[in-house]
């Protein structure tokens, strides 16, 4: 008989702030709404070029709004450098609009997810494990989520990134939790699911239905982990 689950660890971006869609894809969708004509592959290159310099550059006290606006400003600079025509360059207002909409969408999801996390916190120890910039705790505080989590494990503070099991072990040790009684909830099969497997933890995948269906078609239904389409569905799964 499997031991009872007593601890839940969550990814941050794409998991707590969206229904299984990563920051890169959400930024791309917002930029498409602004008229940007760029393939997903080309946008990904620009996004990572804007995202990577934020690691260790943002102060540990930087909250969510500062983080998102800084990322958007970096992204605008990258897109400007890659623009093929003068028409594709902007004066910076586009980046501010995108950042504001991104934050507004996150705020809506946080408001929906907060009571779910409060309910789960009555039954489980909760924590966050994220590949982040070094300011995860400040971001969680500014999002109003920090009081719900006993530990917020930031890859830059630990010195290990998912799927390295070391970052999961750091969270488990802080909570005095065992991997066999812990579930990790995340939106990435490569980082979250594989990391949970290496750390000997169970895993629940948050992803849109079409993404789950594509994974099942590509690898077979038997290889797809247990999944939900939004965080509130956990209340049905974790009975």
PyMOL commands that set and color helices and strands:
alter all, ss='L'
color gray80, all
select helices_A, chain A and resi 23-33+40-54+64-82+86-88+93-121+136-143+146-148+155-158+165-175+179-181+189-198+209-219+221-223+231-237
alter helices_A, ss='H'
color red, helices_A
select strands_A, chain A and resi 7-10+125-130+151-154+182-186+202-206+227-228
alter strands_A, ss='S'
color yellow, strands_A
deselect
rebuild
show_as cartoon
